[in-house]
Amino acid sequence: MTTPGPKQALFAQFAAIAKTLGHGHRLELLEQLAQGERTVDVLAQRTGLSVANASQHLQHLRRAGLLKSRRQGKFVYYTLADDGILEVLSALRRIAERNVAEVERVVRSYFNKLDELEPVTRKQLQKMIRQRAVTVLDVRPADEFALGHVPGAVNIPLRALKDRLSEINPDRDIVAYCRGEYCVLSFEAVALLRARGFKVRRLEEGLPEWRAAGLPVKTGSTHDQ
């Protein structure tokens, strides 16, 4: 039998990583972990998986070098191995958008229906923050906000937004963000706020991409505004 050359050996390892990514639950777990370090129990709750099933998927991701883990007492915490994983997920999204008809249909029928306006880029948001001309609205759950958020952002989780509209200045522009480009939380927040007369747009991506770009991130549960 011919011994594989170095290129073949590398391709085999690349294929093993690609195979590990080939499951929807694992991609969903990676999205959750892009927000910050989490226990298996929290990840299972957020993704609707059993603890045993979530743990199994996480172990596959860890063995492929995509995650790191640590044990503290009886809990196991997982985190992304590095921000390069976000680039892989972003590339998968772009390829699917361009070449898979079903992806294009879902984007058009759901996401574009909620928000047809051009989203705000990271560069545009930085300028608006410097000019103090915007309310930055983080609509993720409070625990995700505490793990990291855009400095100065106000945290009002989507589920509480209807009851907390009085906390938002209707005379200021609003930019809402959440977990990533197709996180439904920010789309639904934008639709809800526009229906009530607020001037609101969506950040083109989410907190993980903001952090990966080297932009400042603040931790903790309080906000500056």
N, C-alpha and C positions, 0 to 999 in steps of 0.2 A: 504494500500500500504506500502510495506517495505521501510523504510528509507535507502538510500544508505550509506554504510560504508565509512570510510575515504579513503580507497584504490579506491573504485568505484568513489568517488567524484574527486580524483586526476586524475584518468584515463579519466574522462569526460572532465576535463580541458585540459589534454594533447591532447585529440582527437580534441578539439576545435582549438588548435594551429595548429595541423596537417591539419585540414580542411582549415584553413586560408591560409596555404602554398600551398594548392592544386590548384594553378593557375599559368600558365606560366608567365603572365604579372607581377604577384607579385614577383616571383623569379627574374625576370629581374630588377624590381625596387629595390629589395634588393641588387643585384649586384652593381647597380649604387650608392646606399647609402653606400655601403661598402667603397667607395672611399672618402666619407666625406659628410658633411651636404649640403642639396640641397633644393631649392624651388620646389613647385609643377610644376611651369612653366618649369623649367630646366629639371626636371624628365620626364615630358610629351614630351618635345622635343627630349630627348635622347632615349626614348623608342618608339617613334612614336605613342603615345596615345594622345587622346584629353585631355585637362586639366581636364575636368569633369570626364572622365573615370579614369585618373591617380589619381585624388583626391579621388575617391570612393575606389579604391584599397588601397591607402595609409591609409584611415580611417579604413578599415578592419584590416590592419596590426597593426595599432596603438592600436585598441581596443583589439587585441590579445596580447598586451604587447611586440610586436616585434620592435616597433618604438617609438621614442619620437618626440614631435613637439613643436615649439614655434612660436609665432607671432611677427613680427617686421614690424610695419607700416601696409601696405596692403598685405604683403607677409607672407606666412606660410612656415617655414623651418622644414624639417624632417631629422632625423638621426637614426641610429641603436640604439636600447635600450642598447645593450652591444655586445662584441665580441663573446659571446657564440653562437650567430646566425650564425656566419661564420662556427663554428664547425658543426652545423646542416646541413648547405648547403653542406659542405664537405662530411659529412656522406651520404647524399642523392646521391651525385655524385658517391661515391665509390660503394654503393649498386647497383645503376643503371648500372655502368660499368661492374660489375661482373655478374649481373643477367638479364639484359634486352638486348635482341638481337639487337634491333633497335639502342640502344645507342652504342653498340659495333660496329655496322655497320657504324654509322656516324663518330665515332672516327677513325676507320680504313680508311674510304674512303675520309675523308676531312682532319682531323687534322694530322694523320700519313703521309698522302701524302705530306703535306707541311713541316713536320719536323719529320723525323724518328730517329734523334739522341737523346740520353739520355739528358734530361734537366739538368741544373745546380741546385744543391740544395742550400738552404739558407746558410748552413754551408760552402759550397764551395765558394759561392759568397763573404761571409764575409772574407774568407782567401785571395781571389783574391784582394779585396779592400784594405786589410791591406798591401799586397805586392805591391800595386799600379800597378797591372798587368792587368787592365781591364778598358774598357769604359763601364759604366753602362748606358743603353739606355732606357729611359722611352718613350714609343710610344703612351701614352694616350693623350687626348686633353689637352691644356695648363691649363685650369681651374682645371682639376683633379690633374695635377702635382702641382699646387699651393696649393691645399688642403693638400698635403702630398706626399713625395717621398723619395726614398732611398738617403741618403746623398751622394753628389757628382754626382748624376745622371744627364745626359744630356737629356733634353726634346726635342724630334723631333717627333711630332705627325705623325702617319702613313701616313695621307693624304699629308704631306709635305716632306716625306722622300726622294722621287725621286729627288726633287729639292734641297735637302740640303746634299747630299752625301759628298760634299767637306768639311763639318764640322766634318766628322768622320775620325779618323786616321786609315788608312788601315793596318798599321803594328801592331796594338794592337788587342788583343782579345776583343770581344764585348759580353755582356750579355744583352738581351732585355727582358723587362717585361711590363705587363700592368695590367689588372683588376683582373686576376685570372688564374687558371690553363687552362681553355679552352676559354680564351679571344682571339678572332680571330686576334686582332691587333698584338699581339706579333708573332703569327704563320706566318702571312702574311709579317711582317717586316723581320723575319728570312729568309723566302723564297726569298724575294726581295734582301736582302743584300748578301746572298750566291750566287745568280745568278750573282752578280757583283763582286764576288771574295773576299768578306769580310769574316773574321773568326768570326763567330757569333753563339751563342747558346742561348737558351731561359731559363729564370728562371722557375723553376718547378711550382711556383704558382704566386701570384701577390702582389701588395702593401698591400691589406687588410690582407693577411696572414702574411706578413712580420711584419706589425704593431701588429697584434694579438699575435705574438711570442715574443713580448717585445723588438724587435730590433729597433734601432734608426730611427726616421723619421724626415725629415726636411720639413718645410712649406715655402711658398714663391715661386715666379715665376722665380728666378734666379738659376743658377747652379754653381758648384765650378770648373768645368773643362774647 
